[in-house]
Amino acid sequence: MSQTNGSYPVSLFISETSPTILPADMKKSKDKSKGSEPNAENTELVEVVEIVEENLPPDSRSLWLKAQSALEMGHHPYAIKLCHAVLEQYPGFIDARRLARSCAIAAIGGKKIKKSFFGGGGLAMMKITSLGKKDPVAGMMAVEKELAKDPFDDSANDVLYDCAMRLNMLNTAAYALENVRNNASANTVLLHKLAEHYLARDMPDKAADVYSDIVKRDSTDTDAVKGAKDSIARASMKKQNWEEAKGFRDVMKNPEEAAKLEASNRAAMTRDQIQEQLVVLTERYAADQNNLLLSKEIANLYEQLEDWSNAYAYYARAFELSAMDVALQTKANFMKSKAAEVELANIKLASDENPEDTELRTNYETMLKSRTEQQVIEARTAVERNPTDPQLRYELGLALYNAGNFSDAIPHLQQATRNPHIRTRVLLLLGKTFRSKGMHDLSIKQLSDALEDLHGMDGTKKEILYEKGLVHLDMNDKQAALNSFKQIYEVDYGYRDVAKRVEESYSM
């Protein structure tokens, strides 16, 4: 396969889907080896099979579709009620939990609930914990009702984890503690539990990510520092798959070459060393174009060289050989995007340097339009496959905004505000979108809401204030605009043109 022949489809974007698991509701298991992970009991185990949407029977599927519609319409309490109805029948349907949690977050405005000294539902959680030990299925339903009120509650998510583990619902268990992690909780005890969960499932790459997050929260956590190093080492060994990849060992019979290959992933290599490795590995690849590991290593080397086109070609080939490895698909898409950006930037630069060359300008505008349209297609495909993911909604809204489809962008961006981690960024884009439609009052409202979530004067706050100032100018409210610009001027004299705007106001 040629690495540059452009034989790949226009879009390789295939969104991550849940693994296909046989549709079964609940079953008894006397396998006492199950439950070897933390918090599982070595007694007769009730196992709940985790299922995907296509496994739902017609009656539950109808409820699920209604829940999605309720989410789309902003009827969050009703959507949660419908999700709970589905979970009553099929507790292994994790997508219903995700949707319920998104609705709960939206209902509280994406902000953590401040609990009083005597609040927090301590007694209620004690009862649910006790219930979960006796009847984990009932415990899960009870804790879902608590999470509907406070989706950020660490103790409730911990109980959900314990109940799921008793039912051998490993993906649901991980999801519970991932909520704790994603909500920027300071509870590193639960994050350690999550890392250990991934290690028990032989998922060291995920464990390494969790340990890294712990270190970010607490740099003095030596257990997390060690855990991160050990997990990265395990992940590296697993990636190479030395013991099982016989074909790879046949290719790399020379131990010296194998050592060089392993070192190719290290950032310390010089460009000359990387290029030397490319010569060796591409020769090997020519003899065995179906070698997955070689394709990945060559792609990695091109990525280090920032040769995005070749990196894309080899990551795409690796994706083909991997039986739909989502990580490789993501890598390929990213490399493809980077290559397009570089090409577009080069053409724009050439056009700017040669303003009289109308052909160059036309080529740039054509490529920009094509790239923008392709981004909309890819983002829309991703949303269709994962309609409840706020991040994907944001990416589609951004793509539509860049394409000038402002009205189409708005509903997707409004749904994206349900993710508290991207809410500020989404509100900023919503403000820009309303401004583009001439709806200045709505733009000001979104930008003001975004500012409420920020305290220190970082880059995001400066951008919001600047945009707000521009909207005020559009409304001919010069004083309000000046107030926004002055806030930036006080801390960053060199930000865009605020110095000129502020200083000119004093000379009038």
C-alpha positions in Angstrom: 0.0 0.0 0.0 1.3 3.4 -1.0 1.5 5.8 1.9 0.6 8.9 -0.2 -1.7 7.7 -3.0 -4.8 9.2 -1.4 -6.7 5.9 -1.6 -8.4 6.3 1.7 -12.0 7.4 2.0 -12.7 11.1 2.5 -13.6 10.4 6.2 -12.4 7.6 8.4 -14.3 8.9 11.3 -15.9 6.0 13.1 -17.2 7.0 16.6 -16.5 4.8 19.6 -19.3 2.4 20.3 -20.0 0.1 23.2 -18.9 -3.5 22.9 -21.5 -5.9 21.6 -22.6 -8.2 24.5 -25.1 -10.9 24.2 -28.6 -9.7 25.2 -29.4 -11.3 28.5 -31.1 -9.6 31.4 -29.9 -11.2 34.6 -28.5 -14.6 35.5 -27.2 -16.5 38.5 -23.5 -17.5 38.6 -21.8 -19.7 41.1 -18.4 -18.9 39.7 -16.7 -17.8 42.9 -13.7 -16.6 41.0 -15.7 -13.6 39.9 -15.6 -10.7 42.2 -11.8 -10.9 42.6 -11.6 -7.1 42.1 -12.0 -4.7 45.0 -15.3 -4.7 46.8 -16.7 -7.8 45.2 -17.6 -10.6 47.6 -16.6 -14.2 47.1 -20.1 -15.6 47.5 -22.7 -16.6 45.0 -22.9 -13.8 42.5 -25.8 -12.3 40.7 -24.5 -11.1 37.3 -26.2 -8.4 35.2 -25.1 -8.5 31.6 -24.2 -5.1 30.2 -26.0 -4.5 26.9 -26.0 -2.0 24.1 -29.0 -0.2 22.4 -29.5 -2.7 19.7 -30.1 -5.4 22.4 -33.0 -3.5 23.9 -36.4 -5.1 23.3 -39.2 -3.0 21.6 -40.9 -1.9 24.8 -37.7 -0.6 26.4 -36.4 0.8 23.2 -39.6 2.9 23.0 -38.9 4.3 26.5 -35.3 5.0 25.5 -36.2 6.9 22.4 -38.7 9.0 24.4 -35.9 9.8 26.9 -33.7 11.0 24.1 -36.5 13.2 22.8 -37.1 14.6 26.2 -33.4 15.5 26.5 -33.6 17.2 23.1 -36.5 19.3 24.2 -34.9 20.2 27.5 -37.4 18.2 29.6 -34.8 16.9 32.0 -36.9 15.5 34.9 -39.0 13.6 32.5 -36.0 12.2 30.6 -34.5 11.1 33.9 -37.8 9.3 34.8 -37.8 7.5 31.5 -34.2 6.5 31.9 -35.0 5.1 35.4 -37.9 3.1 33.8 -35.5 1.5 31.3 -32.9 0.8 34.0 -35.6 -0.9 36.1 -36.0 -3.5 33.3 -32.4 -3.5 32.1 -29.9 -2.3 34.7 -27.0 -3.3 32.4 -27.9 -0.6 29.9 -25.2 2.0 30.6 -26.3 4.5 28.0 -29.4 5.2 30.1 -27.2 6.1 33.1 -25.2 8.4 31.0 -28.2 10.2 29.6 -29.8 10.5 33.1 -26.6 11.9 34.4 -26.4 14.5 31.6 -29.9 15.6 32.4 -29.2 15.9 36.1 -26.1 18.0 35.4 -28.2 20.3 33.1 -30.9 20.6 35.7 -28.5 22.0 38.3 -26.8 24.3 35.7 -23.6 22.2 35.6 -22.5 23.4 39.0 -21.8 21.4 42.1 -24.3 21.6 44.9 -23.1 23.3 48.0 -24.0 21.1 51.0 -24.7 22.4 54.4 -22.9 21.1 57.5 -25.7 18.8 58.3 -26.7 18.1 54.7 -25.4 15.8 52.0 -27.8 12.9 52.6 -25.4 11.0 54.8 -28.2 8.9 56.5 -29.8 8.2 53.1 -26.5 7.0 51.6 -25.9 4.8 54.6 -29.3 3.1 54.0 -28.6 2.7 50.3 -25.1 1.3 51.0 -26.7 -1.3 53.3 -29.4 -2.1 50.7 -26.7 -2.4 48.0 -24.9 -5.1 50.0 -28.1 -7.2 50.3 -29.6 -6.4 46.9 -27.2 -4.6 44.6 -29.8 -4.2 41.8 -32.1 -2.4 44.2 -29.2 -0.5 45.6 -28.3 0.8 42.1 -31.8 2.0 41.5 -31.9 3.8 44.9 -28.5 5.5 44.2 -29.7 6.6 40.8 -32.4 8.6 42.4 -29.8 10.3 44.6 -27.6 11.0 41.6 -30.6 12.6 39.9 -30.5 15.2 42.6 -26.8 15.6 42.8 -24.8 13.9 39.9 -21.5 15.1 41.4 -21.9 13.3 44.8 -18.8 11.3 45.4 -20.3 8.9 48.0 -23.3 8.1 45.7 -20.9 7.3 42.8 -18.9 5.2 45.1 -22.0 3.2 46.1 -22.9 2.8 42.4 -19.4 1.4 41.9 -19.7 -1.1 44.7 -23.1 -2.3 43.6 -21.9 -2.7 40.0 -18.9 -4.7 41.1 -21.2 -7.1 43.0 -23.1 -7.6 39.8 -19.9 -8.0 37.7 -20.9 -4.9 35.7 -17.3 -3.8 35.1 -18.0 -1.0 32.6 -20.7 0.5 34.8 -18.4 0.3 37.8 -15.7 2.2 35.9 -18.3 4.7 34.7 -19.3 5.5 38.3 -15.8 6.5 39.3 -15.0 8.2 36.0 -17.8 10.6 37.0 -15.8 11.4 40.2 -12.7 11.9 38.1 -14.4 14.1 35.4 -16.0 16.2 38.0 -12.6 17.3 39.3 -13.2 15.8 42.7 -10.5 16.1 45.4 -11.3 12.6 46.5 -8.2 10.9 45.4 -9.1 7.7 47.4 -11.8 7.0 44.8 -9.4 7.8 42.0 -7.0 5.3 43.3 -9.8 2.8 43.4 -10.5 3.6 39.7 -6.9 3.1 38.8 -6.8 -0.2 40.6 -10.0 -1.2 38.8 -8.3 -0.6 35.4 -5.2 -2.5 36.4 -7.3 -5.5 37.5 -8.8 -5.5 34.1 -5.4 -5.3 32.4 -6.0 -1.8 31.1 -2.7 -0.1 32.2 -3.1 2.8 29.8 -6.3 3.9 31.4 -4.8 3.3 34.9 -1.8 5.5 33.9 -4.2 8.4 32.9 -6.0 8.2 36.2 -2.7 8.1 38.2 -1.6 11.2 36.2 -4.8 13.0 37.2 -4.2 12.2 40.9 -0.7 13.6 40.7 -2.1 16.8 39.1 -4.4 17.1 42.1 -1.8 16.1 44.7 1.9 16.2 43.6 2.9 14.7 47.0 1.0 11.5 46.4 4.0 9.1 46.0 1.7 6.1 45.5 0.2 7.8 42.4 3.6 8.8 41.1 4.8 5.2 41.3 1.5 3.9 40.0 1.8 6.2 36.9 5.3 5.0 36.2 4.5 1.3 36.6 1.3 1.6 34.6 3.0 3.4 31.7 5.6 0.6 31.7 2.9 -2.1 31.7 1.1 -0.3 28.9 4.2 0.0 26.8 4.9 -3.7 27.2 1.3 -4.6 26.3 1.5 -2.3 23.3 4.5 -4.1 22.0 2.9 -7.4 22.7 6.2 -9.1 22.6 5.0 -12.5 23.7 2.2 -13.0 21.3 3.3 -11.2 18.2 5.4 -14.0 16.7 5.2 -12.4 13.3 6.7 -9.3 14.6 9.6 -11.2 16.2 10.2 -12.9 12.9 10.6 -9.5 11.3 12.7 -8.1 14.1 15.1 -11.0 14.5 18.0 -8.7 15.1 17.9 -7.7 18.9 19.7 -4.4 18.0 17.0 -3.5 15.6 14.3 -4.4 18.1 15.9 -2.2 20.7 16.0 0.7 18.3 12.3 0.1 17.5 11.4 0.3 21.1 13.4 3.5 21.5 11.6 5.0 18.5 8.8 6.0 20.8 11.0 8.2 23.0 10.9 11.9 22.4 14.6 12.2 23.0 15.5 10.9 19.6 17.0 13.4 17.2 15.5 14.0 13.7 18.4 12.2 12.2 17.9 9.2 14.4 14.1 9.1 13.6 14.9 9.3 9.9 17.4 6.5 10.2 14.7 4.4 11.9 12.3 5.2 9.1 14.7 3.9 6.5 15.0 0.6 8.4 11.3 0.2 9.2 10.0 1.2 5.8 12.2 -1.5 4.2 10.7 -4.0 6.6 7.2 -2.7 5.9 7.8 -3.2 2.1 8.3 -6.9 2.8 5.2 -7.2 5.1 2.5 -4.6 4.6 0.1 -6.4 6.9 2.2 -5.9 10.0 0.2 -3.9 12.4 3.0 -3.1 14.8 5.3 -1.9 12.0 2.5 0.4 10.6 2.0 1.9 14.1 5.7 2.5 14.7 6.2 4.1 11.3 3.2 6.3 11.8 4.6 7.3 15.2 7.9 8.3 13.7 6.3 10.4 11.0 4.2 12.1 13.7 7.4 13.0 15.6 8.7 14.5 12.4 5.4 16.4 12.0 5.0 14.9 8.6 1.2 14.7 9.0 0.3 13.3 5.6 2.6 10.3 6.0 1.6 9.9 9.6 -2.1 9.8 8.6 -1.4 7.2 5.8 0.3 4.8 8.2 -2.2 5.3 11.1 -5.0 4.8 8.6 -3.3 1.6 7.5 -2.8 0.5 11.1 -6.5 1.2 11.8 -7.5 -1.1 8.8 -5.3 -3.9 10.2 -6.4 -3.5 13.8 -10.0 -4.6 13.5 -11.4 -1.1 14.3 -9.1 0.1 17.1 -10.8 3.4 18.1 -7.5 4.9 19.4 -5.9 4.3 16.0 -8.9 5.7 14.2 -8.7 8.9 16.4 -5.0 9.2 15.6 -5.6 8.9 11.9 -8.3 11.5 12.0 -6.1 13.9 14.0 -3.2 13.5 11.6 -5.5 14.0 8.6 -6.8 17.2 10.2 -3.3 18.4 10.9 -2.2 17.8 7.3 -5.2 19.7 6.0 -4.4 22.6 8.3 -0.8 22.8 7.2 -1.7 22.6 3.5 -4.4 25.3 4.0 -2.0 27.6 6.0 0.7 27.2 3.3 -1.7 28.2 0.5 -3.0 31.2 2.6 0.5 32.3 3.2 1.4 32.1 -0.5 -1.8 34.0 -1.3 -1.1 36.7 1.2 2.4 37.1 -0.2 1.1 37.3 -3.7 -2.2 39.3 -3.5 -2.2 39.8 -7.3 -2.5 36.1 -7.8 -6.2 35.5 -8.1 -5.8 31.8 -8.8 -4.0 31.3 -5.4 -6.8 33.2 -3.6 -9.4 31.1 -5.4 -7.7 27.9 -4.5 -7.4 28.9 -0.9 -11.1 29.8 -0.7 -12.1 26.6 -2.4 -10.0 24.5 0.0 -11.3 26.3 3.0 -14.9 25.8 2.0 -14.3 22.1 1.3 -12.5 21.6 4.6 -15.2 23.4 6.5 -17.9 21.3 4.8 -16.0 18.0 5.6 -15.7 19.0 9.2 -19.5 19.4 9.4 -20.1 16.0 7.8 -17.7 14.3 10.2 -19.1 16.0 13.3 -22.7 15.3 12.2 -21.8 11.6 11.8 -20.3 11.5 15.2 -23.4 13.0 16.8 -25.7 10.7 15.0 -23.8 7.7 16.5 -23.6 9.3 20.0 -26.5 11.8 20.3 -26.2 12.2 24.1 -22.5 13.2 24.1 -22.2 17.0 24.8 -18.6 17.2 23.6 -19.7 15.9 20.2 -22.6 18.4 20.1 -20.1 21.2 20.8 -17.8 20.0 17.9 -20.8 19.9 15.6 -21.9 23.4 16.7 -18.4 24.7 16.1 -18.2 23.1 12.7 -21.6 24.6 11.8 -20.5 28.0 13.1 -17.3 27.9 11.0 -19.5 27.0 8.0 -21.7 30.1 8.7 -24.7 27.9 9.5 -25.5 29.9 12.7 -29.1 28.8 13.2 -28.2 25.1 12.8 -25.4 25.5 15.3 -27.5 27.0 18.2 -29.4 23.9 19.3 -26.3 21.7 19.3 -24.4 24.3 21.4 -27.3 24.6 23.8 -27.2 20.9 24.4 -23.4 21.0 24.9 -23.8 23.4 27.8 -24.8 20.3 29.9 -21.2 19.3 30.1 -19.8 21.4 33.0 -16.2 20.9 31.8 -16.8 22.7 28.5 -19.7 24.9 29.5 -17.7 28.2 29.5 -16.2 27.5 26.1 -19.7 26.6 24.7 -21.3 29.8 26.1 -18.5 31.9 24.5 -19.3 30.3 21.1 -23.0 30.7 21.7 -22.3 34.4 22.3 -20.4 34.6 19.1 -23.2 32.8 17.2 -25.9 35.1 18.5 -23.8 38.1 17.6 -23.4 36.7 14.0 -27.2 36.6 13.8 -27.5 40.2 15.1 -29.2 39.0 18.3 -27.0 41.2 20.5 -29.0 40.9 23.7 -28.9 37.1 23.7 -25.2 37.3 22.9 -24.6 39.5 26.0 -26.6 37.1 28.1 -24.5 34.1 27.1 -21.2 35.9 27.5 -22.3 37.2 31.0 -23.2 33.7 32.0 -19.8 32.5 30.9 -18.0 35.2 33.0 -19.9 34.1 36.1 -18.1 30.8 35.9 -14.6 32.4 35.9 -12.6 34.2 38.5 -9.0 34.7 37.7 -8.1 36.6 34.5 -7.0 33.8 32.2 -6.9 33.6 28.4 -10.6 32.4 28.3 -11.8 35.3 30.4 -9.9 37.8 28.2 -11.5 36.4 25.1 -15.0 36.5 26.6 -14.5 40.1 27.7 -13.1 41.1 24.4 -16.0 39.5 22.5 -18.5 41.2 25.0 -16.9 44.5 24.3 -17.4 44.0 20.5 -21.0 43.2 21.0 -21.5 46.4 23.1 -19.9 48.3 20.2 -22.4 46.7 17.8 -25.1 48.0 20.1 -23.5 51.5 20.2 -23.0 51.2 23.9 -19.4 52.6 23.9 -19.2 52.9 27.7 -20.1 49.3 28.4 -17.6 48.2 25.6 -14.9 50.3 27.2 -15.6 48.7 30.6 -15.0 45.3 29.1 -11.8 46.4 27.4 -10.5 48.1 30.5 -10.7 44.9 32.5 -8.3 43.3 30.0 -6.1 46.4 29.8 -5.5 46.3 33.6 -3.8 42.9 33.5 -2.6 42.5 29.9 -1.5 45.6 28.0 -0.6 43.7 24.9 -3.8 41.8 24.4 -5.0 42.3 20.8 -5.8 46.0 20.3 -7.2 46.8 23.8 -4.4 49.2 24.6 -5.3 51.3 21.5 -9.0 51.2 22.2 -8.6 52.2 25.9 -6.0 54.9 25.4 -7.9 56.5 22.6 -10.9 56.8 24.8 -8.9 59.1 27.1 -7.9 61.4 24.2 -11.5 62.1 23.1 
